[in-house]
Amino acid sequence: MNEEQWMRLALDEAQKGIGRTAPNPPVGAVIVKDGIMLGRGWHRAAGQPHAEREALADAAGKNVAGSTVYITLEPCSTQGRTPPCTQGLIDAGVARVVYACVDRNPSHAGRADALLKAAGIEVVSGVCQEAAEKILRPFFKVRETGMPWVIWKSAMSLDGRITRPPDESQWLTGELARADVQKLRSTVDAIITSGETVRRDKPDLTIRMPELLEGRAQPWRVIVTDRPESLPAQSERTLIRPRADLAGTLRKLASEQGVISVMVEAGGVFSAALFEAGLIDEVVVYYAPMLCGGPSPGLGGVGLKQSLHLDEIDFQQFGNDIRVRGIVR
């Protein structure tokens, strides 16, 4: 296997941590010697060992001296809740460190290279950088702007309606698409909605598949309303926030709860307000093969000032439903 193939395995490890590591980034690592993988690991939660140390632990009992370690993010070089990974790699006697992208944390950025090279370790960076940066977008956005990555999720009919005619089922999409929504929820730290949606639909906004909850808490439920007294009783990990400052609400989620990714599940008017404020980074829409008509469009209000376009478009089919996913340009 070549460098890129080994890094792809490290990226597979990193994927396991998405939605679990906030405020830390999801990172993966693999240790290779003489073409054989000795260990692999991923960062499981803030305060727990980083991916490099997980991989070293996985390789316990094997001779890792002279090995190459593939890491999806520049190894940390400062003492935090866990020891610096650079020192762990030095102590293990590895010969090479290959990482995908530079850490944009000013306390770490670029420091690993000097420390590792001073210890006689060869350092290579930039392998599968684009793929790693996609995984790390939420972490990098918080570091650079103080704002979490925001995903707007909606399910709608082909004519853009988010409710069915009266007396029909509440569901637009089928079981496979709804299961995918559960997986999507498991990748975020918070789900935000409006008080109107809560009063009308009483959504759970929780992860309901036990296998997706293992080792993590439910996402924060964030209800934005100016009439909190009219809400039904709420479960734990629920935050009530005023409507006046949507950007401020998102910023506080990052600074106070350590949130790096948020999903919006709400009606058309509230969703449109977030788009109009320029707060949406990514769109995920599930289209059901039906026509519903009626007064409930996916985006309501007075309309956007200009059309928004999506890049990096991905289409996927779930039963009879189609999921469209893309990044707001």
N, C-alpha and C positions, 0 to 999 in steps of 0.2 A: 504493500500500500504506500501511496505517496503522502506528502505533507497535507494536502488538501483533504484526502480521504480520512486521515487520522483526526483532522480538525472537525470534519463532519460528525465523527463519533462524539467529540467533545460538545458539539452543538446539540446533538441528540440529548446529551446529559443536561445541558442548560435548559432545554425545553421543559424538562421535568419540574423545574423550579418556578416557571411562570405563574404568577398569582400567589406565590407562597413566601417570597423573600423580602417584601417591602419592610423598611425603606431601602433595603439592599438590592443589588441587581441579581437576576438569575444567571448563574455562571456554571459552566461545566468544564471538566478536565479529564484527560486520559494520560497514562504513563506508558511509554513504549520503550522497549530495549531489544535490539537485534530482531526487529520486525515482529515482536510479540507484545501484546498489551498486558502489562503487569497489574494495572489498576485503573479504576475509573471512579468518578464522583461528581456530585452536584451540590450546590449550596441549597440547604433545605429550609432554612429560616434565619431571620436576623438573630444574632447571638449564638448561632450554631457554627461549626467549622465551615470554612470556605471550601470551595470545590477542590482546590489543590490539596488541602489537608485531608479531605474525604478520599481523594484518589490515593494519597500516600497511605492512609489507613487501610484502604482496600487492598493495597499491595503489601501489607504487613507480612513479614516472613520471607519476602523475595528481595533479591539484591537490586535495588533501584539505582545504585551508584553507576554513573555513566549513562543513565537513561535520558530520554527526551520527554518533556512534559508539554502537552498541547492544552492550552487554556483559551477560553473564548474571550477573556478580558485581561488586560494587563494586571499582573498580580499586585495585590495591595502591599504597600511598603511602610505603613504606619500602624501603631498599636491602637486598636479600637476595642470593641467588646471581645474580639479574638486577636491572637498574636498576628504580626505581619507575615503574609505568605511568602514573601521574598526570603525571609530568614529560614522558614521551614524548608524551602527548596534548596537553599545553601547547605543547611544541616544534613539534608538527605543525600547530598553529593551528586545531584543530577548534573549532566553535562550540557544539556541544551534546554532552553525554554522557548517555545513557539507560541505566541499569542495572537489573537485575531485583531483586536482593536485597542487603542489607547484609552485609558480611563479618563473621563472628562472631569473627574473630581480634582480640583486644583491641588489638594493635599497629596494626590497620588500620581497625577499625570506625568509620565516620563521618568519618574524616579526609579522605577523598577530596573530599567535598563542599566543605569549606572551602578546600582547595588549588585546586580547579578554579574555584570561584566567584571567588576572589581574582585569578585570571588572566583573568576576564571570560567564563568558559565557563558556559553554562546547564546545570544538572544536574537530571535527572528520575530518580526511583527508583520501584520497585514495579511496573514493567510485567512481567507474566507471572511475578510473584514466586513463586506456588505451584508452577508447573512447574519453575522454576529450583531451588527448595529441594528438590524431590524428587531431582534430579540430584545435589545437593550434600549429601544426608543423611549419607553416610559421613564426609565431610570435617568437617561441622559436629559430628557425634557425637564424633569424636576430639578436636576443639577443646574441647568442653564437658565431656566425661567422661573423656578419656584412653583410651576403649575404641573398637575398630573396629566398624563395622556388620557384623552377622552374619546370613547367609542360610542357612537350613536347606533343603537340596535332597534330595528323595527320589523314587524311582520305585517304584510299588507296584501291586498288583492291586486290583480293586474291593473285595475283602475285606481290604484293608490289609496284604497280605503283601509282603515285599521280596525273597523268593526263590521260584523255581518248584520244582515237584516234582523229585526226583532224576532224573537222566538226561535232563532237558530243557535247552534252551538257558539260558545265564546271563541273557539279555536279557529283560526284561519289556516294554520299549517298542520301537517300530520305529525305523528309520533317521532319520526326520525329527525325532522327539523327541530322539534321541541327538545329532543335529547341533545342536539348540537348546541342549542341555547344554554343548556345546563353546563356543557363543557366550556362555552364562552364565559359564562359567569364565573367559572372556576379559575379563569385567567386574570380576573380583576380583583382589586382590593376594596372597591366600593361600587354600589349601584345607586344612582340618583334618579329621583322621580318627583313629580309634583303632588301637592296636596290634593288637587282635583282628581288625579289618577287614583290615589289611595282611597279617597272617599267614594269614588264611583266603582272601582274594580276590586278594591281590597287585595292587591297582589301580595304574594309572599316575598318575592324578590330574594329568594334563597336558593342555595344549591341543594337539590333534593335527591341527588344520586350519591349514596354513601361512599362509594369508591372514589368520588371526586373530592370528598371532604377529608379524607384520611390525612392527618398531619397538618391540617390548617383550620382556621376559624371561618365562620360565615363572613362574606363580605359585609362591610358597613352598609346599612340601609340609610340613605340620606333623603329626607323628605323636605322639599322646598315649598313653603307656604307662609302666607301672612295671617292664616287663621288656624293656628295649631290647636286651639281649644275644640275645633270641630272634627279633629281626626279620631278614628277609632283607636282603641288601645294598641300599643306597639310592643313588639318583642325587644329583647336585648340587642345591643349593637345597632340601635337606631338613633340617628341624629336628626333634629328638626332645625332647619335653617330658614331665615327670611328670604323673600323673593328679590329684595332690592338689589343685592350685590352678588350676582351669579359667579363672577370671576373671583370675588373675595371668598365665597364658599369653597370653590375648588382650591384656592391657594391655602386656606386653612386646613383642608383635608390633607394636603401634603405636609404642612408644617406641624400640625397638631396630632394627626393620626398616622403620619408616616405613609400615606397613600401615594402610590406612583401611577396607578391606573384606575380609571373610572368608566363604568358603562351607564349610559342613559337609557332608561326604559320608561317612556312617558308618552303622553298624548301629543297631538300635532302642534298646539299653540306653544306649550313649554319647549318642545323640541326646536321649533322655529326660533324661539328667543335665544337659545344657545347657539344656533347657527348664525343668527344675525349678530351676535356678540363675538363671533369668531372663535368660539371655544371648542369646536369639534375637530378632532384630528383624524378620525377614522369612521367609516360607515360600514355597517353590516345590515343588509336588508334581506329578509326571507320573503320571496314572492310565492303566493299560492295561486294555482290555476283556477281562479274564479273571479267573477265580477259582482261587486256588492252595492255600488252606488252609495247614496246617503251622505250625511254631512260631516263625516269624520275622516279627513285626509291625513296622510302621514305627516305632512307639514302644514300647519294652519297659519293663522294670523293674517297680516296684510301682504305676506310674500317677501322673499328675499330681494335685496336691492340689486343684486346681480346673481346670475347662475353660478353655482359651485360645480367644479369638475373634479373627478376622481382619477387618481393614478394608481399604478400597481394593481390593476383590476384582477380579481380572482372569482371564477364562477364554479359553483359546486352544486350538485343535485342531491337532494335528500328525499327519496320517494318521488312524489309528484311535485315537490317544491324546489325552487331554485334559490340558492344563496348567492348574493352579489356582495363582494367585499372590496373596499378600496380605501386609499389614503386621500384625504382632502388636499387638493393642490394648493 
